[in-house]
Amino acid sequence: MYRLFFKRILDILISIIVLLVTAPIILIVVCILGFQNNWNVFFFQERPGFHQKAFKIIKFKTMTDSKDDNGNLLHDNRRITSAGKIIRRLSIDELPQLLNVLKGDMSLIGPRPLLFKYIPLYSSNQLRRHDVRPGITGWAQVNGRNSISWKQKFDYDIFYVDNLSMMIDIKILWLTFIKVIRTEGVNQSLDRPMQPFNGNN
């Protein structure tokens, strides 16, 4: 009953509350990023959602579109703005995804939506991470986030799919709050974000 009905209700109620509470922060971030990025404030990208259905994830745009002499985007660490570093460290860049939750593309809690290019690289068991709505936070995020290996991340995702319940969602929400306050596990290191997934071999 929780998986099929109450989880969605809680997603909507909590998302509305968080958006209202954080509205002043969102407004300040919009202004800061607007000045830094010529009012190109939001980042949109197509991701696979529930049953691999495509949707556009929305985040605050914390990087510029700077390119090298050949027209290729510079490395992420060279494009992230000074404000963007702080916004990411505090996970504020994730707040616009509450709109994805209200639309029904995402849940507050579930496996993080990754890239379509990874789907052919998953094992049949790893593909099961799409059996629930993707989340803003999840079991993998509170157990290491980007500081753990891809295998560990996917193992945590499948554990969540198999054990989804109100109690585990409450636990994840609480642990997420603690992780954000402590800024733990955001990156593998201070200067290197999570590396791309290249398959299981």
C-alpha positions in Angstrom: 0.0 0.0 0.0 2.8 2.4 0.9 4.7 1.7 -2.4 1.7 2.1 -4.6 -0.2 5.0 -2.9 1.1 6.7 0.3 4.7 7.2 -1.0 3.4 9.4 -3.8 1.2 11.4 -1.4 4.2 12.0 0.9 6.3 13.0 -2.1 3.9 15.7 -3.0 3.3 17.0 0.5 7.0 17.1 1.5 8.0 18.6 -1.8 5.5 21.5 -1.5 6.6 22.1 2.1 10.3 22.1 1.2 9.8 24.4 -1.8 7.9 26.9 0.4 10.5 26.8 3.2 13.5 27.1 0.8 11.9 29.7 -1.4 14.2 32.5 -0.2 17.3 30.4 -0.7 16.1 29.4 -4.2 15.5 33.1 -5.1 19.0 34.1 -3.9 20.6 31.3 -5.8 18.7 32.2 -9.0 20.0 35.8 -8.7 23.6 34.7 -8.0 23.7 32.2 -10.9 21.8 34.6 -13.1 24.6 37.2 -12.8 27.3 34.5 -13.3 25.7 32.6 -16.2 23.9 35.4 -18.1 20.6 34.2 -16.5 21.1 30.7 -17.8 20.1 29.4 -14.4 18.9 25.9 -14.9 20.4 22.7 -16.3 18.2 20.3 -18.1 19.2 16.8 -19.2 17.2 13.7 -20.4 17.5 10.8 -18.0 15.8 7.4 -17.7 13.1 7.2 -15.1 10.5 4.6 -13.9 10.7 1.7 -16.3 13.3 3.6 -18.3 10.8 6.2 -19.4 12.6 9.4 -20.5 12.2 12.6 -18.6 14.2 15.9 -18.3 15.9 16.3 -14.9 16.2 19.9 -13.7 19.1 21.3 -11.5 20.7 24.6 -10.9 23.3 25.3 -13.5 26.6 25.4 -11.5 29.0 25.3 -14.5 29.6 27.6 -17.4 29.6 26.5 -21.0 33.3 27.4 -21.5 35.0 25.5 -24.4 38.5 24.9 -25.6 39.9 26.1 -28.9 38.4 23.1 -30.7 34.9 23.8 -29.4 34.9 21.1 -26.8 33.6 21.8 -23.3 36.3 22.2 -20.8 36.7 19.7 -17.9 33.9 20.0 -15.3 36.4 21.3 -12.6 37.4 24.1 -14.9 33.8 25.2 -15.7 32.3 25.1 -12.2 31.8 28.6 -10.8 32.9 29.7 -7.3 29.2 29.9 -6.3 28.6 26.6 -7.9 31.1 24.9 -5.7 29.2 26.1 -2.6 25.8 25.3 -4.1 26.9 21.7 -4.9 28.6 21.2 -1.5 25.4 22.1 0.2 23.3 20.1 -2.3 21.3 23.2 -3.1 21.6 22.4 -6.8 19.2 19.5 -6.3 16.3 21.7 -5.0 14.8 22.2 -8.5 14.3 18.5 -8.8 11.4 18.9 -6.4 9.5 20.1 -9.5 10.4 16.7 -11.1 8.9 15.1 -8.0 5.7 17.1 -8.2 5.4 16.2 -11.9 5.7 12.5 -11.0 9.0 11.9 -12.9 10.8 11.3 -9.7 10.3 10.5 -6.0 12.0 12.1 -3.1 13.7 8.8 -2.4 14.9 6.2 -4.9 18.0 5.3 -7.0 19.6 8.4 -8.6 18.6 8.9 -12.3 21.8 8.4 -14.3 22.5 8.6 -18.0 20.8 6.6 -20.9 24.3 5.6 -22.1 24.8 3.5 -19.0 21.7 1.3 -19.6 23.5 -1.1 -22.1 26.2 -1.5 -19.5 24.0 -2.7 -16.7 23.6 -6.3 -15.7 20.0 -7.7 -15.7 20.0 -7.2 -11.9 21.2 -3.7 -12.1 18.5 -2.8 -14.5 16.0 -3.4 -11.7 16.9 0.0 -10.3 14.4 1.3 -12.8 11.6 -0.7 -11.2 10.9 2.3 -8.9 10.8 6.0 -9.6 14.3 7.6 -9.4 15.0 9.8 -6.4 16.6 13.0 -5.3 18.3 11.0 -2.5 18.5 7.3 -1.9 20.1 4.4 0.0 23.3 4.7 -2.0 23.5 8.4 -1.3 23.3 8.0 2.5 25.8 5.1 2.3 28.6 7.0 0.6 27.1 8.9 -2.3 29.9 9.5 -4.9 32.7 8.2 -2.5 31.7 4.6 -3.1 32.2 2.4 -6.1 29.7 1.9 -8.9 29.2 -1.7 -7.8 28.4 -0.7 -4.2 26.1 2.0 -5.5 24.1 -0.4 -7.6 24.0 -3.0 -4.8 22.5 -0.3 -2.5 20.0 0.6 -5.3 18.7 -2.9 -5.6 18.6 -3.4 -1.9 16.3 -0.3 -1.8 14.1 -1.7 -4.6 13.7 -5.0 -2.7 13.1 -3.4 0.7 11.2 -0.2 -0.1 9.0 0.8 2.9 8.0 3.8 4.9 10.5 3.1 7.6 13.5 2.9 5.2 12.3 6.1 3.5 12.1 7.9 6.8 15.6 6.7 7.7 17.0 7.8 4.3 15.4 11.3 4.7 17.0 11.7 8.2 20.4 10.4 7.1 20.2 12.7 4.0 19.7 15.7 6.3 22.7 14.7 8.3 24.9 14.1 5.2 24.0 17.5 3.7 24.7 19.3 7.0 28.1 17.6 7.2 28.7 17.7 3.4 29.9 14.1 3.5 30.4 11.8 0.5 29.6 14.4 -2.1 32.7 13.6 -4.2 35.3 10.9 -4.4 37.9 13.6 -3.5 37.9 17.3 -3.2 39.0 17.8 -6.8 37.5 14.7 -8.6 33.8 14.0 -8.9 32.3 10.5 -9.5 34.0 8.9 -12.5 31.8 7.6 -15.4 30.4 4.1 -15.3 32.3 1.9 -17.8 30.5 -1.4 -17.3 31.0 -4.3 -14.9 34.2 -5.8 -16.3 
